[in-house]
Amino acid sequence: MASTTTSQSPWSSHGIRAAESSSDPESDSDSSTTEEHAPAVVKSPTKLCYNIEDLPADLQGSVREAFRDPPRLTLQYCRFRDDVYAFQMTELVPRSIRIGSPESNFPNPKCSCAQQGGNPCKHLLWLLDQVVNQSLGEEHSGSTLTMTPAGYPQEVGDPYTSITDLHLDLLADGLHCDLVRPRSDDDDADAPNPCRVQEARELLASVAAVPPEEYRPDIFDHPTPGTNLIKRRDLECTVFRMLLDNNDFFHYFLSLARSSDPARDPFRKLEQRVQCVLRHLDHHSASQTESSSSSSSSARPSSSAAGRPCDVPWAARRILAVVSRIKSKIMWRDAPLAPWERTSAARALVRILASAVDRNRDSYPATGPLAERNLYARLVGDARGGDFVVGVLLLLPDAAAPFLHELEVIAEAIGVHGAPAAYAEKLERLLASLKKPASGVSGGDGIGASKRQGPHGGQGSHDRGSKRVK
């Protein structure tokens, strides 16, 4: 991949890793520890834990060094071409990494730094760690991963497959980098990246102390990059255009935001990913329905950036992974969630549940098993049971209380659609707990108390629980 021409600015050293780049403070004091006494489990810049005891000694040292002093990188963009996922990043000089399919020219991830010795370089270790952090499925959340000599955990397969399943555009959004798409006659070449527009709005709204949805609708309702970066007599619009134009400036601005700001709120970002997944599902269903009605031949499955078809099973898998990530961020922490974090997590979960309940309709194709074409049926109405979202909300009764009305509306809709009795029972138990006066059990550091809440002790079965999905 050709190097980008973006000039290096004073902010280029702050990159994505600025928010979570360095290891824990204790790791610096342990740097003098001899390698033979070093722990087998190391923590990466994204706070994932890797077991490296089975790696060769020299590779163990490389991994520890890469995580102890991670490279200062900024992702410029990513793209898919010729069956290869490519990522362009900037350190002090441009680096590019190619992650290809087994049949491509890059069956093994390769970095342009051409490090000798065969071991993955620090650039590759950094990027693969970011990919794992974004694409990790629900079954591996909170667990220690085993690193392979290729620099990727064996539990989650190869990186090409992980990116294909996640979709490159979702990965690009999570990593705050642009996606370069193949040009076509239908494309608007000047259209700004909608994810970057949203994040720029959140950043500027935080500075102005205004809710993002209400901030400068004249700029953000119909955003345009403008012919010039400088918008005379409008500093906010000028800064907005700079945030779109310069990756280094954007990442610098993002690194200075507070963790409670909308642009850095992890639960808000996860809920936004779900909404993006649902847009993919809608686009897939609409495009395939149109194709099948206009041609007697079988329609080609719609996908995003050469990813898996954006059908109901794919959407459900990605949404379940998000819910699992939220649960992991609640349960597996060194310190209890702050009150604003608990509220943000509960808000995201309620919105995700509402979106799923609103999807009690067929998506393309309109034939086959119900759980293959109806997202609500797959996530909530599946006869196999489960506790989609409700099980996590039971961990946050105090934070979910402000959303009681929204949950009652959702419960009423579920009563109409139908759900398994076990799910309806858990939902009723959640609603009952939210109506009770606040107590010491659910406040403060309520994670421990949440763990003591068993899966039973609810209100018994209810009429709505026996209904089948319509």
C-alpha positions, 0 to 999 in steps of 0.5 A: 500500500502506498504511503499517505501524504499526510504531513507529520504534525506535533500530534502524531505521537498521540494516536489511538493508543493515547487513551490506553497505550501504556501498561499498568504503572506497576509494569514500569517498576518491573522492567528490571525483572529478569526475563526468566522470572517474568510472568507468563501472562502479559497485559496488552495496551488494550488491557487484554491478557495473553499467555505467552509461556509456550512461545520461544524465549526471544519472542516472549521478550519481543511481546513484552517489549511491544506491550511495555513500550507500545509503538505510537501509531495512528491508523490512517485508513484501511481497505480491501482489495485483491482478497487482502485486508490492508491497514495504513498507519503512521509512526514516524514513517508510514507502515502498512500491514497486509492480512490476506486470505490463505489463497492470496499473496499474503497468507500470513500477515506482513508488515512493510518494516521487513523485520528480520528473524521471522517473528512478528514486529511491534507494528504487527503485534499492535495492529493484531491486538487492536483487531482482536479487541474489536472483533472478540466474540461473546465466548471469549470476553473476559478470558485470557488468550493464548498467543501463537507465534504469529502474534494472534490468539489461537482461541479466535482463529486467524485475523483474516477470518475475524475481520471478514466476520466483523466487516472491515467498515465496522472495524474501521469505525472502532479503530477511528480510521477511514475506509478506502472503498472502490470507486464507482459511478454511484459514489459521492467522492466528496461525502465525509465519513459518517462515523468521523462526522458523528465523533467530531460532533461528539467531541465539539459538543462536549467542549460546548457542554451541549448534547451531541444530538442538539449541537450545531444542526446547521453543520451536522444535519447535512455535513459537507467538507467545504472547498476550504478548511477555513470557514470564516467567522465560524471557528466551530465549523473550521475545527470540524473540517480539520477533524475530518481532514487530519487524522493526527489532529483528530486523534490528538483531540480524541486523546484529550477528551474525558472518558465520560465524554460521548466520544470516549464513552465505551458503552455509547460506542458499543450501542452505536455499533449495534445501530450500524449492524442494524443498518447493514441488516436493513440494507442487505434485506432491501437490496436482496429483495429488490434484486430477487424481484427484478431478476429470476436468477439468484441474488448475490448476498449483500456484504460489506467490504467483502465481509459475511452476508449481512443477514439475520444470523450475522447481525445476531452474532454481532449484537450478542458480541456487543452485549457480551462486551458490555457485560465483560466491562461491568464484571471484569474490572479492577474497580467498580463502575463509576455512577455515570458508567453504570447509567451509560451501560444501562442506557446502551442495554435498554436501547439495544433491547428496544432495537431488537424488539422492534425487529419482529419482522422478516428480513431477506430471505422471507423463507426458511426457519423463523430464527434465520429471518427474524432478528427478534425471534433469534435474540428474544423469542427463541424457544431455547431460552436465554436472557438477552440484555435482561440478564445484564440489566439485572446486574445494574438495577440501580442504574436501570431504574431511570429507564423503567418506563422504557422497559415497561414499553418494551415489556408490553411489546414483548407480551404482544410478540411472544417470548419464552416463559423463562425470558418473560419471567426474568423480564418481570423480575427486572421490572419488579426490582426497578420498582422497589425503593433503592437499597444498599444491595444495588447501590455503590459497588453493586457488582458483588451484590449483582453476582449474588442475584440468582437466576431464580426467585422471580415472579413465576411464569406469566401469560405473556411468557407462553406466547409464541413469536408471531 
